[in-house]
Amino acid sequence: MIPQRLVPVLADGTPTRRLAALFAAAGRRLYLVGGSVRDAFLDVPTKDLDFATDAVPQETAEIVAGWASSVFRVGEQFGTIGAVHDGKTYEITTFRSDVYREDSRKPRVEFSDNIETDLSRRDFTVNAMAIRIPTRSAAEPEMVDPYNGLADLATKVIRTPVDPEVSFGDDPLRMLRLFRFVATLGFAPDGGAAGAVAAMRERLAVVSAERIRDELLKLIVGPYVADGLWGLIQSGLAEEFLPELAALELEQDPQHHHKDVLAHTIAVVAKTSPDPTLRLAALFHDIGKPATREFGSQGVSFHHHEVVGARLTRERMRALRFPKDMMRDVSQLVFLHMRPHTYKMGWTDSAVRRYVRDAGDLLPRLNELVRCDVTTRNQKRARAIERRIDDLEQRIEQLRKQEELDSLRPPIDGNEVMAHLGLEPGPEVGEAMRMLLEHRIEYGPYEPNEARRLLDDWWESRRASS
């Protein structure tokens, strides 16, 4: 019954067995629980092992004190004690249940004295399994599965241990986590759980933006991300924290037919590599379309939707408390994703330089986003776009061989500009450097003497105009 992956962990003489013996000597029990058990049965590698005990945090700290080289009590208010042994950290949590008050963004932690109660308050049955770690050499590990998590693993169903209304009421984030597991495991949500999300979705408002953000990041990189996103849409949960996504389900116009922007968006996300920045850019790349949609004699258009989309992306990511650097990168990808499509009209070397300069470190992600943005069934059009991106990348490589394309800068720096023109630090120096950079982009590499000549002409023209 015990999965093969856990045999080395639970064998006689292992640190896990010795740890369990310490708890037994204190009259307490130790269990391996949660995702580590689930992943072992799925034969998936897991980084961490999670333990649960009937000992309260203070007792746990005392039990492991002599065994561990150091003890961490940062999570003690939530029942968790960290113990470091032979360089490995063991997190041990007291049996508990986390319950949200109606108006609270933080859970109230309540401790329990038995494993079944602890498991009943976990999010889903596949995470509500435990293995009691034996302390005697002849004893076998004992499987604890009161809510049929093994059966749900076999049938690939995500279900709550207790009524979903109770489970989601205890922690509304579990509604989002439901679809995170759909996206990461490829399982289907139980009908009762999905129905409860639709009925209770407004309760997500009590959950902090940071926790929602973290769940979204896990969902977005899942191998079954399309199923997870469709679950968010169909349950209505997306409207509670990603209303821009739901808005992409534009009504079809009977005269000017256009593809379903929502279906296209989800298809693009699923095509991209599981990189969080890239997948978020794919998720947001068309959110400016509803605000820019126009109907004309030539059909529907979305002029400058990338500009509007970049702004909306920043606003949504700011609301979800994303780091500033990630918000900057994602919004820049959204802003630039239409740029390569103008390549069909022909690009000069200066246009290629500007593209590389504007994309910066995001260039590989941007090119992948543009490729994945092609979801048309028109194979001729799809191949034409692929060829354009291939050609653009070849142009970039050719220019890289000829010049320092990835570090576009003038041949002299700000100090040399000040020395040549006799300037003090100030806005004029910045203007001069921008002028020299524009010349570098427009005409390619040039020598310092040429830069100084350009400075003289620019300074004379500036003085004449003033």
Wavefront OBJ file of the C-alpha trace (Angstrom):
o trace
v 0.000 0.000 0.000
v 2.879 2.394 0.742
v 4.225 3.896 -2.520
v 7.714 2.914 -3.571
v 8.966 6.502 -3.434
v 8.398 6.581 0.333
v 10.115 3.301 1.168
v 13.573 4.903 1.593
v 12.033 7.667 3.703
v 10.230 5.301 6.070
v 12.846 2.538 6.335
v 14.440 1.507 9.636
v 17.271 3.762 10.742
v 16.228 6.754 8.658
v 15.957 10.232 10.235
v 12.186 10.066 9.746
v 11.914 6.886 11.826
v 14.189 8.287 14.523
v 12.108 11.462 14.617
v 8.905 9.434 15.005
v 10.528 7.496 17.860
v 11.228 10.760 19.686
v 7.555 11.718 19.455
v 6.482 8.240 20.578
v 8.771 8.486 23.613
v 6.921 11.680 24.531
v 3.565 9.935 24.124
v 2.844 11.626 20.804
v 2.267 10.477 17.222
v 3.899 11.597 13.980
v 2.400 11.358 10.498
v 3.576 12.082 6.987
v 0.762 14.124 5.412
v -0.545 16.185 2.538
v 1.064 16.816 -0.809
v 4.092 14.654 -0.120
v 1.809 11.614 0.269
v -0.234 12.560 -2.796
v 2.843 13.054 -4.968
v 4.333 9.758 -3.831
v 1.239 7.874 -5.000
v 1.345 9.807 -8.287
v 5.043 8.858 -8.560
v 5.945 12.516 -8.784
v 9.138 13.876 -7.169
v 8.506 16.101 -4.177
v 10.945 18.560 -2.617
v 9.526 18.666 0.884
v 8.052 16.225 3.359
v 5.239 17.557 5.552
v 4.590 16.119 8.994
v 1.666 16.405 11.398
v 1.441 15.572 15.095
v -0.892 15.722 18.073
v 1.835 17.559 20.021
v 1.258 21.285 20.426
v 4.001 23.566 19.035
v 5.772 24.080 22.355
v 5.926 20.290 22.888
v 7.226 19.772 19.354
v 10.014 22.277 19.909
v 11.004 20.482 23.113
v 10.888 17.018 21.490
v 13.172 17.953 18.576
v 15.516 20.197 20.595
v 18.247 17.577 21.108
v 17.807 15.916 17.725
v 17.884 19.080 15.592
v 20.912 21.296 15.037
v 18.549 24.289 15.004
v 14.843 24.913 15.567
v 12.743 27.549 13.817
v 9.598 28.865 15.487
v 8.568 31.444 12.888
v 5.343 29.576 12.061
v 4.525 28.653 15.642
v 1.326 30.745 15.759
v 0.033 28.527 12.927
v 1.196 25.373 14.667
v 4.377 24.787 12.657
v 7.860 24.151 14.033
v 10.876 23.787 11.743
v 13.737 21.486 12.698
v 17.061 21.216 10.845
v 18.798 17.834 10.997
v 21.844 16.930 8.886
v 21.228 19.991 6.746
v 17.594 19.096 5.966
v 14.572 21.003 7.256
v 11.589 19.146 8.691
v 8.345 21.099 9.130
v 6.073 19.625 11.781
v 2.574 21.020 12.285
v 0.087 20.385 15.065
v -3.248 18.883 13.974
v -5.372 21.920 13.150
v -8.178 23.547 11.218
v -8.091 27.004 9.651
v -11.391 28.882 9.660
v -12.163 32.316 8.203
v -14.624 34.627 9.905
v -17.106 36.222 7.524
v -15.328 39.581 7.509
v -11.746 38.393 7.956
v -8.815 38.127 5.546
v -6.840 35.974 7.991
v -7.695 32.473 9.199
v -8.281 31.631 12.836
v -6.117 28.636 13.730
v -7.661 25.976 15.939
v -5.677 22.941 17.109
v -7.101 19.417 17.159
v -6.070 16.215 18.921
v -6.697 13.595 16.220
v -5.561 13.030 12.668
v -9.032 12.469 11.184
v -10.181 15.953 12.246
v -7.001 17.449 10.849
v -7.519 15.692 7.518
v -11.186 16.695 7.376
v -10.185 20.368 7.341
v -7.722 19.995 4.480
v -8.600 21.329 1.058
v -9.157 18.198 -1.048
v -9.340 14.465 -0.499
v -6.162 13.839 -2.499
v -4.380 16.004 0.081
v -6.280 14.550 3.034
v -4.251 11.347 3.353
v -1.635 10.513 5.940
v 0.859 7.773 6.786
v 1.540 7.026 10.431
v 5.262 6.535 10.788
v 6.101 3.344 12.734
v 8.513 3.457 15.652
v 9.234 -0.279 16.057
v 11.489 -1.990 13.536
v 8.998 -4.743 12.738
v 6.022 -2.399 12.371
v 4.667 -1.317 9.007
v 3.642 2.248 8.090
v -0.101 2.738 8.538
v -2.166 4.380 5.800
v -4.844 6.829 6.986
v -7.379 7.669 4.268
v -10.763 8.434 5.849
v -12.045 10.443 2.864
v -11.101 8.085 0.014
v -8.308 10.201 -1.400
v -6.718 7.142 -3.016
v -9.922 6.439 -4.931
v -10.055 10.049 -6.120
v -6.432 9.811 -7.231
v -7.331 6.759 -9.270
v -10.358 8.422 -10.880
v -8.630 11.810 -11.215
v -11.247 13.808 -9.345
v -10.741 16.865 -7.138
v -13.232 16.691 -4.267
v -13.412 18.215 -0.787
v -13.269 15.935 2.298
v -16.409 17.554 3.757
v -19.249 19.447 2.092
v -17.656 21.961 -0.312
v -19.693 24.804 1.187
v -18.071 24.065 4.553
v -14.584 23.613 3.086
v -14.736 26.764 0.974
v -16.268 28.644 3.876
v -13.319 27.658 6.070
v -10.894 29.046 3.479
v -12.337 30.681 0.324
v -8.953 30.484 -1.411
v -9.689 26.798 -1.871
v -12.089 27.764 -4.664
v -9.125 29.063 -6.659
v -6.948 26.196 -5.493
v -9.532 23.794 -6.955
v -8.717 25.028 -10.449
v -5.019 25.238 -9.652
v -5.070 21.475 -9.115
v -7.074 21.052 -12.313
v -4.290 22.933 -14.119
v -1.394 21.128 -12.439
v -2.736 17.566 -12.089
v -5.142 17.378 -15.024
v -7.918 16.150 -12.721
v -11.576 17.122 -13.102
v -13.418 19.046 -10.378
v -16.194 17.205 -8.585
v -19.610 18.528 -9.652
v -20.543 19.539 -6.125
v -17.301 21.447 -5.666
v -17.691 23.283 -8.972
v -21.269 24.179 -8.113
v -20.217 25.500 -4.715
v -17.654 27.779 -6.351
v -20.326 29.265 -8.600
v -22.563 29.902 -5.589
v -19.870 31.162 -3.198
v -17.419 32.932 -5.498
v -17.940 36.362 -3.872
v -16.389 34.985 -0.658
v -13.007 35.192 -2.388
v -13.069 38.886 -1.461
v -11.960 38.057 2.103
v -8.711 36.504 0.842
v -5.630 38.712 0.541
v -4.397 39.717 -2.900
v -1.023 38.123 -2.165
v -2.531 34.677 -1.560
v -4.642 34.944 -4.714
v -1.560 35.997 -6.684
v 0.447 33.021 -5.441
v -2.285 30.552 -6.423
v -2.613 32.164 -9.848
v 1.132 31.791 -10.412
v 0.916 28.073 -9.633
v -2.119 27.643 -11.875
v -0.680 29.541 -14.825
v 2.364 27.267 -15.200
v 0.414 24.010 -14.967
v 0.600 21.532 -17.867
v -3.220 21.564 -18.044
v -3.516 25.333 -17.759
v -6.276 25.575 -20.373
v -8.576 23.349 -18.300
v -7.837 25.412 -15.199
v -8.591 28.699 -16.951
v -11.822 27.406 -18.457
v -12.840 26.286 -14.973
v -12.292 29.807 -13.667
v -14.431 31.239 -16.454
v -17.263 28.713 -16.324
v -17.589 28.934 -12.539
v -17.570 32.733 -12.611
v -14.624 32.847 -10.207
v -12.447 34.723 -12.716
v -14.760 37.721 -12.415
v -13.777 38.078 -8.762
v -10.068 38.682 -9.390
v -9.510 38.671 -13.194
v -12.558 40.464 -14.634
v -10.551 41.403 -17.742
v -10.273 37.702 -18.641
v -14.016 37.136 -18.425
v -14.596 40.271 -20.548
v -12.754 38.628 -23.456
v -15.800 36.469 -24.132
v -17.010 39.049 -26.645
v -20.432 38.742 -28.217
v -20.287 37.730 -31.839
v -21.524 40.350 -34.285
v -23.835 38.828 -36.913
v -22.354 40.922 -39.739
v -18.691 41.162 -38.792
v -17.656 37.745 -37.544
v -14.454 37.454 -35.574
v -12.809 34.723 -33.567
v -13.627 34.215 -29.898
v -10.974 36.305 -28.144
v -11.297 34.333 -24.918
v -10.815 30.948 -26.593
v -7.891 32.391 -28.545
v -6.290 33.763 -25.367
v -6.526 30.473 -23.502
v -5.112 28.641 -26.531
v -2.146 31.041 -26.635
v -1.450 30.549 -22.922
v -1.484 26.769 -23.371
v 0.982 26.976 -26.287
v 3.625 28.975 -24.435
v 6.409 27.546 -22.297
v 5.536 27.210 -18.584
v 7.352 30.402 -17.664
v 5.215 32.588 -15.349
v 6.173 35.892 -16.989
v 5.529 34.585 -20.490
v 2.262 32.890 -19.583
v 0.945 35.960 -17.788
v 1.791 38.019 -20.875
v -0.130 35.496 -22.984
v -3.060 35.720 -20.554
v -3.145 39.513 -20.730
v -1.994 40.140 -24.302
v -5.479 40.837 -25.690
v -7.250 42.331 -22.655
v -7.270 45.698 -24.393
v -9.530 44.393 -27.170
v -12.947 44.901 -25.518
v -12.180 48.612 -24.974
v -10.861 49.148 -28.516
v -13.282 47.048 -30.586
v -14.732 48.855 -33.593
v -16.851 47.663 -36.491
v -16.258 49.033 -39.973
v -16.787 48.176 -43.601
v -13.693 45.944 -43.502
v -14.839 44.089 -40.404
v -13.919 44.290 -36.751
v -10.746 46.066 -35.590
v -8.917 46.564 -32.311
v -6.608 49.495 -33.035
v -3.941 50.089 -30.369
v -5.307 47.332 -28.153
v -1.733 46.557 -27.128
v -1.356 50.058 -25.637
v -4.597 49.794 -23.681
v -3.764 46.198 -22.781
v -0.392 47.152 -21.302
v -2.072 49.730 -19.073
v -4.778 47.301 -17.952
v -2.109 44.678 -17.294
v -0.235 47.007 -14.958
v -3.441 47.900 -13.128
v -4.490 44.282 -12.618
v -1.039 43.090 -11.586
v -0.724 46.017 -9.183
v -4.075 45.090 -7.624
v -2.813 41.525 -7.159
v 0.410 42.784 -5.549
v 2.798 41.407 -8.165
v 6.448 42.470 -7.825
v 7.252 45.622 -9.765
v 9.845 43.964 -11.993
v 7.440 41.218 -13.024
v 4.671 43.756 -13.636
v 7.075 45.768 -15.807
v 8.139 42.744 -17.860
v 4.634 41.375 -18.436
v 3.184 44.748 -19.431
v 6.129 45.376 -21.779
v 5.512 42.041 -23.512
v 1.845 42.957 -23.915
v 2.822 46.376 -25.289
v 5.276 44.926 -27.823
v 3.448 41.796 -28.963
v 2.027 43.452 -32.095
v 5.322 45.048 -33.176
v 6.676 42.054 -35.155
v 3.513 41.915 -37.262
v 4.596 45.125 -38.992
v 7.701 43.297 -40.202
v 5.759 42.186 -43.283
v 5.940 45.811 -44.478
v 9.727 45.665 -44.379
v 12.111 46.720 -41.638
v 15.316 48.717 -41.903
v 18.314 47.821 -39.762
v 17.369 50.707 -37.473
v 13.907 49.189 -36.970
v 15.516 45.879 -36.000
v 17.783 47.709 -33.551
v 14.818 49.470 -31.969
v 12.991 46.182 -31.612
v 15.968 44.600 -29.858
v 16.471 47.701 -27.690
v 12.806 47.866 -26.640
v 12.572 44.126 -25.932
v 15.869 43.948 -24.054
v 16.165 40.747 -22.013
v 12.575 39.906 -22.955
v 13.436 39.302 -26.620
v 13.273 35.453 -26.542
v 9.990 35.569 -24.621
v 8.559 38.197 -26.968
v 9.383 36.158 -30.067
v 7.827 33.065 -28.501
v 4.697 35.018 -27.555
v 4.332 36.265 -31.139
v 4.691 32.715 -32.488
v 2.171 31.325 -30.013
v -0.255 34.157 -30.799
v -0.969 32.389 -34.083
v -4.002 30.167 -33.499
v -5.631 30.530 -36.894
v -6.769 27.423 -38.745
v -5.569 29.072 -41.943
v -2.323 27.160 -42.382
v -1.113 29.455 -45.171
v -1.417 32.505 -42.923
v 0.146 30.664 -39.981
v 3.159 29.613 -42.063
v 3.571 33.163 -43.368
v 3.754 34.547 -39.828
v 6.204 31.830 -38.784
v 8.437 32.677 -41.757
v 8.374 36.377 -40.841
v 9.508 35.654 -37.278
v 12.188 33.277 -38.593
v 13.400 36.005 -40.934
v 13.365 38.626 -38.166
v 15.407 36.389 -35.868
v 17.906 35.782 -38.684
v 18.203 39.541 -39.230
v 18.870 40.005 -35.512
v 21.598 37.356 -35.553
v 23.205 38.911 -38.617
v 23.319 42.322 -36.938
v 24.706 40.737 -33.762
v 27.657 39.451 -35.782
v 28.279 42.918 -37.208
v 27.852 45.058 -34.083
v 27.134 44.983 -30.347
v 23.405 44.717 -30.820
v 22.538 43.689 -27.256
v 24.291 46.675 -25.653
v 23.266 49.596 -27.811
v 25.054 52.685 -26.535
v 26.896 55.707 -27.945
v 30.693 55.548 -28.270
v 31.143 58.138 -25.491
v 29.539 58.394 -22.056
v 27.975 61.211 -20.054
v 31.258 62.293 -18.492
v 32.794 62.764 -21.925
v 29.712 64.704 -23.046
v 30.076 67.096 -20.085
v 33.797 67.517 -20.680
v 33.350 68.216 -24.396
v 30.519 70.729 -23.995
v 31.640 72.178 -20.669
v 28.394 71.166 -18.953
v 27.541 70.411 -15.346
v 25.329 67.395 -14.522
v 21.762 68.201 -15.564
v 18.963 67.556 -18.066
v 21.071 68.752 -21.015
v 23.416 65.791 -20.537
v 20.495 63.376 -20.689
v 19.178 65.029 -23.852
v 22.613 64.798 -25.460
v 22.955 61.115 -24.597
v 19.502 60.374 -26.033
v 20.458 62.158 -29.249
v 23.650 60.107 -29.540
v 21.750 56.879 -28.822
v 19.179 57.674 -31.494
v 21.992 58.158 -33.993
v 23.468 54.797 -32.946
v 20.146 53.061 -33.470
v 19.400 54.791 -36.751
v 22.793 54.462 -38.433
v 24.682 51.782 -36.543
v 28.074 51.948 -34.783
v 30.159 55.104 -35.108
v 33.437 56.490 -33.755
v 33.976 58.893 -30.813
v 35.085 61.680 -33.188
v 31.747 61.393 -34.985
v 29.980 61.580 -31.630
v 31.799 64.802 -30.739
v 30.906 66.310 -34.136
v 27.261 65.389 -33.562
v 27.430 67.020 -30.134
v 28.798 70.251 -31.612
v 26.042 70.396 -34.246
v 23.358 69.537 -31.687
v 24.613 72.125 -29.195
v 24.856 74.852 -31.840
v 21.337 74.065 -33.087
v 20.024 74.082 -29.528
v 21.577 77.464 -28.773
v 20.304 78.934 -32.024
v 16.731 77.806 -31.380
v 16.751 79.239 -27.855
l 1 2 3 4 5 6 7 8 9 10 11 12 13 14 15 16 17 18 19 20 21 22 23 24 25 26 27 28 29 30 31 32 33 34 35 36 37 38 39 40 41 42 43 44 45 46 47 48 49 50 51 52 53 54 55 56 57 58 59 60 61 62 63 64 65 66 67 68 69 70 71 72 73 74 75 76 77 78 79 80 81 82 83 84 85 86 87 88 89 90 91 92 93 94 95 96 97 98 99 100 101 102 103 104 105 106 107 108 109 110 111 112 113 114 115 116 117 118 119 120 121 122 123 124 125 126 127 128 129 130 131 132 133 134 135 136 137 138 139 140 141 142 143 144 145 146 147 148 149 150 151 152 153 154 155 156 157 158 159 160 161 162 163 164 165 166 167 168 169 170 171 172 173 174 175 176 177 178 179 180 181 182 183 184 185 186 187 188 189 190 191 192 193 194 195 196 197 198 199 200 201 202 203 204 205 206 207 208 209 210 211 212 213 214 215 216 217 218 219 220 221 222 223 224 225 226 227 228 229 230 231 232 233 234 235 236 237 238 239 240 241 242 243 244 245 246 247 248 249 250 251 252 253 254 255 256 257 258 259 260 261 262 263 264 265 266 267 268 269 270 271 272 273 274 275 276 277 278 279 280 281 282 283 284 285 286 287 288 289 290 291 292 293 294 295 296 297 298 299 300 301 302 303 304 305 306 307 308 309 310 311 312 313 314 315 316 317 318 319 320 321 322 323 324 325 326 327 328 329 330 331 332 333 334 335 336 337 338 339 340 341 342 343 344 345 346 347 348 349 350 351 352 353 354 355 356 357 358 359 360 361 362 363 364 365 366 367 368 369 370 371 372 373 374 375 376 377 378 379 380 381 382 383 384 385 386 387 388 389 390 391 392 393 394 395 396 397 398 399 400 401 402 403 404 405 406 407 408 409 410 411 412 413 414 415 416 417 418 419 420 421 422 423 424 425 426 427 428 429 430 431 432 433 434 435 436 437 438 439 440 441 442 443 444 445 446 447 448 449 450 451 452 453 454 455 456 457 458 459 460 461 462 463 464 465 466
